[in-house]
Amino acid sequence: MTPPMEHAPSHILFCDLSAGACRREPLDPGLARQAPGGRALAAVFLAARPRAAWDAPEAAVVLAPGALAGFDLPGGSFAVLAGTNPHAGGIVSVAVPGGLGRALARLGLAAVVVVGRAEAPMAVFLDADGARLMPLGPAAGQGTAAVLAAVPAHDGALAAGPAALAGSPLAGLWADGLHPVGPGGVALPLAAKNCFAVAARAMAAPAPADPAALAGAKAAMERLIAAAPALAGPCGFGHYGTAALLDLTAGRRMLPTRHFRETAFEAAGRLSAPGLFARLSPRAAGCPGCPTPCRHVAADGGVLPDGDAWSHLTALLGLADPELAVAAYAVCRQAGLFAPGAAVVLAGRAEAAGRELVPDALLPALADLVAEGAELAPPAMAVKGAALPAFDPRGAYGLALSLAVGPSGPDAWGGLCLAHELLRKPVATDRFSFAGKARAVYLGENAAAAAASLGGCPLYGLAVGLEEWALALSAARGEGVSAAALAGLGARAVFVERAINARAGLRAADDDLPARFFAEPGSSGEGIAVPPLPREDFLAARAAYYRLRGLDPDGRPTVEAAAEAAALESPWPI
């Protein structure tokens, strides 16, 4: 039996699928001092391992719950999945929503590290009795629902589907059958090990060092979330999911349309999230204890698209059929296709053929993508091999820089620029200017990485700051932690990820956007001009970001900055 956990996950589970064995070891105190959990721990662990190709048996895939994922904080149950980017060769580190992070943390696990390769498709199942490697049989090729049904009752799970089995560069993961985990290709490092699911059943919540202080931190978080219109407002994510953003991007003339050739869609009014919800009357679903659940399930059990999928399965393809988009999302969900990436590929093919994709062709085209498997080329409108999300970079310059320099590829929430450029919170910035955006991206990335190390939902960066996370961590561990210390933790996590990328050969050319955004204007109108991104200003902003991050002009860590990062001690006792 796993011993009861006190304040923090304290063990790492190593699963060698070649040997068919798992072993549980105490978390090394030196490693713990550098990173308490989640994104920071995964990055430090991967940096310490020899470089290996993403599909090599010795390559590690790390699943690390946030350090506070077991404590029922609002939006605080996340884990991070990290490994080698199958497209670019650097790091891929992505947020894992749902119950898996909480379950792993409550089992006392700071990380699960998977290496080797099983002889046949299998799942890793964890509970209070330990870890089991379970053959999946034909379920791996039957869809994500079949994979999830093949593992015992669980509190959280991550599953791949037929797209991963086929080696598709668009293969994504699904958490709890509700939450898409991308970008496309993120499932491949696990699938290369013949691992198609990780599931866990939790124990009781851990005991914080200071329960009253933790309750106070939780209440402070809940107040901030309730006061954030984008999260809890009448048109916020809690009511309509992230699909509500389509109305906003349409109004700002930054809605990716027809393979990013345009930034406004004439039929956007037909794609209103309130209109869709009025027709389908879905119920809300989400992560454990989330006060603003962003997933919604229709009466037939279908999951409604998230914001990126909703935008790309409609406007990006030049289609205005809401029901068709919902049906297409269902196909992607079962196949384990990352829907936004699939839409970008199809939109690119339509442009290359000089034609529009007709509605009747969408569902068969998605099935064809799965059948193409490893022969399928990654999307062209991508950064580090990952498709661009549902925000045209020409409409927000800080976002454009953030999408370009993100260590794992384009993450719309990675630099927190959507808050001040699109949602205008807490203070609006000029979205058509690079002035001050290098520092904004640097600070936003630090805050996002710190929250991801503790289990924070990326969306909750719109409301919950490092001050609240510091209060929660201090209460959980009984040690004083400052917001500044957490910002430093985030800065080091991003720096380590950049170092992993540099070791893999990534350079400034990989921190760039497709040429279209610098050469072609968007769709100006209604008093809004959308010119091409100014190339020289972008390069100057990227250079300023490099200096802040301790990188040389080619995006690699400087010797001095690397030495400083290696010498840093933990800002709190562990």
BELVENSUL-V531339 format. One record per residue. N is the residue number from 0. RES is the residue in three letters. SS is DSSP state (H for helix, E for strand, L for the rest). Layout:
{{N:RES:SS} {N:RES:SS}}
This chain:
{{0:MET:L} {1:THR:L} {2:PRO:L} {3:PRO:L} {4:MET:L} {5:GLU:L} {6:HIS:L} {7:ALA:L} {8:PRO:L} {9:SER:L} {10:HIS:E} {11:ILE:E} {12:LEU:E} {13:PHE:E} {14:CYS:E} {15:ASP:E} {16:LEU:L} {17:SER:L} {18:ALA:L} {19:GLY:L} {20:ALA:E} {21:CYS:E} {22:ARG:E} {23:ARG:E} {24:GLU:E} {25:PRO:E} {26:LEU:L} {27:ASP:L} {28:PRO:H} {29:GLY:H} {30:LEU:H} {31:ALA:H} {32:ARG:H} {33:GLN:H} {34:ALA:L} {35:PRO:L} {36:GLY:L} {37:GLY:H} {38:ARG:H} {39:ALA:H} {40:LEU:H} {41:ALA:H} {42:ALA:H} {43:VAL:H} {44:PHE:H} {45:LEU:H} {46:ALA:H} {47:ALA:L} {48:ARG:L} {49:PRO:L} {50:ARG:L} {51:ALA:L} {52:ALA:L} {53:TRP:L} {54:ASP:L} {55:ALA:L} {56:PRO:L} {57:GLU:L} {58:ALA:L} {59:ALA:L} {60:VAL:E} {61:VAL:E} {62:LEU:E} {63:ALA:E} {64:PRO:E} {65:GLY:L} {66:ALA:L} {67:LEU:L} {68:ALA:L} {69:GLY:L} {70:PHE:L} {71:ASP:L} {72:LEU:L} {73:PRO:L} {74:GLY:L} {75:GLY:L} {76:SER:L} {77:PHE:L} {78:ALA:E} {79:VAL:E} {80:LEU:E} {81:ALA:E} {82:GLY:E} {83:THR:E} {84:ASN:L} {85:PRO:L} {86:HIS:L} {87:ALA:L} {88:GLY:L} {89:GLY:L} {90:ILE:E} {91:VAL:E} {92:SER:E} {93:VAL:E} {94:ALA:E} {95:VAL:E} {96:PRO:L} {97:GLY:L} {98:GLY:L} {99:LEU:H} {100:GLY:H} {101:ARG:H} {102:ALA:H} {103:LEU:H} {104:ALA:H} {105:ARG:H} {106:LEU:L} {107:GLY:L} {108:LEU:E} {109:ALA:E} {110:ALA:E} {111:VAL:E} {112:VAL:E} {113:VAL:E} {114:VAL:E} {115:GLY:L} {116:ARG:L} {117:ALA:L} {118:GLU:L} {119:ALA:L} {120:PRO:L} {121:MET:E} {122:ALA:E} {123:VAL:E} {124:PHE:E} {125:LEU:E} {126:ASP:E} {127:ALA:L} {128:ASP:L} {129:GLY:E} {130:ALA:E} {131:ARG:E} {132:LEU:E} {133:MET:E} {134:PRO:E} {135:LEU:L} {136:GLY:H} {137:PRO:H} {138:ALA:H} {139:ALA:H} {140:GLY:H} {141:GLN:L} {142:GLY:L} {143:THR:H} {144:ALA:H} {145:ALA:H} {146:VAL:H} {147:LEU:H} {148:ALA:H} {149:ALA:L} {150:VAL:L} {151:PRO:L} {152:ALA:L} {153:HIS:L} {154:ASP:L} {155:GLY:E} {156:ALA:E} {157:LEU:E} {158:ALA:E} {159:ALA:L} {160:GLY:L} {161:PRO:H} {162:ALA:H} {163:ALA:H} {164:LEU:H} {165:ALA:L} {166:GLY:L} {167:SER:L} {168:PRO:L} {169:LEU:L} {170:ALA:E} {171:GLY:L} {172:LEU:E} {173:TRP:E} {174:ALA:E} {175:ASP:L} {176:GLY:L} {177:LEU:L} {178:HIS:E} {179:PRO:E} {180:VAL:E} {181:GLY:L} {182:PRO:L} {183:GLY:L} {184:GLY:L} {185:VAL:L} {186:ALA:L} {187:LEU:H} {188:PRO:H} {189:LEU:H} {190:ALA:H} {191:ALA:L} {192:LYS:L} {193:ASN:L} {194:CYS:E} {195:PHE:E} {196:ALA:E} {197:VAL:E} {198:ALA:E} {199:ALA:E} {200:ARG:L} {201:ALA:L} {202:MET:L} {203:ALA:L} {204:ALA:L} {205:PRO:L} {206:ALA:L} {207:PRO:L} {208:ALA:L} {209:ASP:L} {210:PRO:H} {211:ALA:H} {212:ALA:H} {213:LEU:H} {214:ALA:H} {215:GLY:H} {216:ALA:H} {217:LYS:H} {218:ALA:H} {219:ALA:H} {220:MET:H} {221:GLU:H} {222:ARG:H} {223:LEU:H} {224:ILE:H} {225:ALA:H} {226:ALA:L} {227:ALA:L} {228:PRO:H} {229:ALA:H} {230:LEU:H} {231:ALA:H} {232:GLY:L} {233:PRO:L} {234:CYS:L} {235:GLY:L} {236:PHE:H} {237:GLY:H} {238:HIS:H} {239:TYR:H} {240:GLY:H} {241:THR:H} {242:ALA:H} {243:ALA:H} {244:LEU:H} {245:LEU:H} {246:ASP:H} {247:LEU:H} {248:THR:H} {249:ALA:H} {250:GLY:H} {251:ARG:L} {252:ARG:L} {253:MET:L} {254:LEU:L} {255:PRO:L} {256:THR:E} {257:ARG:L} {258:HIS:L} {259:PHE:L} {260:ARG:L} {261:GLU:E} {262:THR:L} {263:ALA:L} {264:PHE:L} {265:GLU:L} {266:ALA:L} {267:ALA:H} {268:GLY:H} {269:ARG:H} {270:LEU:H} {271:SER:L} {272:ALA:H} {273:PRO:H} {274:GLY:H} {275:LEU:H} {276:PHE:H} {277:ALA:H} {278:ARG:H} {279:LEU:H} {280:SER:L} {281:PRO:L} {282:ARG:E} {283:ALA:E} {284:ALA:E} {285:GLY:L} {286:CYS:L} {287:PRO:L} {288:GLY:L} {289:CYS:L} {290:PRO:L} {291:THR:L} {292:PRO:L} {293:CYS:L} {294:ARG:E} {295:HIS:E} {296:VAL:E} {297:ALA:L} {298:ALA:L} {299:ASP:L} {300:GLY:L} {301:GLY:L} {302:VAL:E} {303:LEU:L} {304:PRO:L} {305:ASP:L} {306:GLY:H} {307:ASP:H} {308:ALA:H} {309:TRP:H} {310:SER:H} {311:HIS:H} {312:LEU:L} {313:THR:L} {314:ALA:H} {315:LEU:H} {316:LEU:H} {317:GLY:L} {318:LEU:L} {319:ALA:L} {320:ASP:L} {321:PRO:H} {322:GLU:H} {323:LEU:H} {324:ALA:H} {325:VAL:H} {326:ALA:H} {327:ALA:H} {328:TYR:H} {329:ALA:H} {330:VAL:H} {331:CYS:H} {332:ARG:H} {333:GLN:H} {334:ALA:H} {335:GLY:L} {336:LEU:E} {337:PHE:L} {338:ALA:H} {339:PRO:H} {340:GLY:H} {341:ALA:H} {342:ALA:H} {343:VAL:H} {344:VAL:H} {345:LEU:H} {346:ALA:H} {347:GLY:H} {348:ARG:H} {349:ALA:H} {350:GLU:H} {351:ALA:H} {352:ALA:H} {353:GLY:L} {354:ARG:L} {355:GLU:L} {356:LEU:L} {357:VAL:L} {358:PRO:H} {359:ASP:H} {360:ALA:H} {361:LEU:H} {362:LEU:H} {363:PRO:H} {364:ALA:H} {365:LEU:H} {366:ALA:H} {367:ASP:H} {368:LEU:H} {369:VAL:H} {370:ALA:H} {371:GLU:H} {372:GLY:H} {373:ALA:H} {374:GLU:H} {375:LEU:L} {376:ALA:L} {377:PRO:L} {378:PRO:L} {379:ALA:L} {380:MET:L} {381:ALA:E} {382:VAL:E} {383:LYS:L} {384:GLY:L} {385:ALA:E} {386:ALA:E} {387:LEU:L} {388:PRO:L} {389:ALA:L} {390:PHE:L} {391:ASP:L} {392:PRO:H} {393:ARG:H} {394:GLY:H} {395:ALA:L} {396:TYR:H} {397:GLY:H} {398:LEU:H} {399:ALA:H} {400:LEU:H} {401:SER:H} {402:LEU:H} {403:ALA:H} {404:VAL:H} {405:GLY:L} {406:PRO:L} {407:SER:L} {408:GLY:L} {409:PRO:L} {410:ASP:L} {411:ALA:L} {412:TRP:L} {413:GLY:L} {414:GLY:L} {415:LEU:L} {416:CYS:H} {417:LEU:H} {418:ALA:H} {419:HIS:H} {420:GLU:H} {421:LEU:H} {422:LEU:L} {423:ARG:L} {424:LYS:L} {425:PRO:L} {426:VAL:L} {427:ALA:L} {428:THR:L} {429:ASP:L} {430:ARG:L} {431:PHE:L} {432:SER:L} {433:PHE:L} {434:ALA:L} {435:GLY:L} {436:LYS:H} {437:ALA:H} {438:ARG:H} {439:ALA:H} {440:VAL:H} {441:TYR:H} {442:LEU:H} {443:GLY:H} {444:GLU:H} {445:ASN:H} {446:ALA:H} {447:ALA:H} {448:ALA:H} {449:ALA:H} {450:ALA:H} {451:ALA:H} {452:SER:H} {453:LEU:H} {454:GLY:L} {455:GLY:L} {456:CYS:L} {457:PRO:H} {458:LEU:H} {459:TYR:H} {460:GLY:H} {461:LEU:H} {462:ALA:L} {463:VAL:L} {464:GLY:L} {465:LEU:H} {466:GLU:H} {467:GLU:H} {468:TRP:H} {469:ALA:H} {470:LEU:H} {471:ALA:H} {472:LEU:H} {473:SER:H} {474:ALA:H} {475:ALA:H} {476:ARG:H} {477:GLY:L} {478:GLU:L} {479:GLY:L} {480:VAL:L} {481:SER:L} {482:ALA:H} {483:ALA:H} {484:ALA:H} {485:LEU:H} {486:ALA:H} {487:GLY:H} {488:LEU:H} {489:GLY:H} {490:ALA:H} {491:ARG:H} {492:ALA:H} {493:VAL:H} {494:PHE:H} {495:VAL:H} {496:GLU:H} {497:ARG:H} {498:ALA:H} {499:ILE:H} {500:ASN:H} {501:ALA:H} {502:ARG:H} {503:ALA:L} {504:GLY:L} {505:LEU:L} {506:ARG:L} {507:ALA:H} {508:ALA:H} {509:ASP:H} {510:ASP:L} {511:ASP:L} {512:LEU:L} {513:PRO:L} {514:ALA:L} {515:ARG:H} {516:PHE:H} {517:PHE:H} {518:ALA:H} {519:GLU:L} {520:PRO:L} {521:GLY:L} {522:SER:L} {523:SER:L} {524:GLY:E} {525:GLU:L} {526:GLY:L} {527:ILE:E} {528:ALA:L} {529:VAL:L} {530:PRO:L} {531:PRO:L} {532:LEU:L} {533:PRO:L} {534:ARG:H} {535:GLU:H} {536:ASP:H} {537:PHE:H} {538:LEU:H} {539:ALA:H} {540:ALA:H} {541:ARG:H} {542:ALA:H} {543:ALA:H} {544:TYR:H} {545:TYR:H} {546:ARG:H} {547:LEU:H} {548:ARG:H} {549:GLY:L} {550:LEU:E} {551:ASP:L} {552:PRO:L} {553:ASP:L} {554:GLY:L} {555:ARG:L} {556:PRO:E} {557:THR:L} {558:VAL:H} {559:GLU:H} {560:ALA:H} {561:ALA:H} {562:ALA:H} {563:GLU:H} {564:ALA:H} {565:ALA:H} {566:ALA:H} {567:LEU:L} {568:GLU:L} {569:SER:L} {570:PRO:L} {571:TRP:L} {572:PRO:L} {573:ILE:L}}
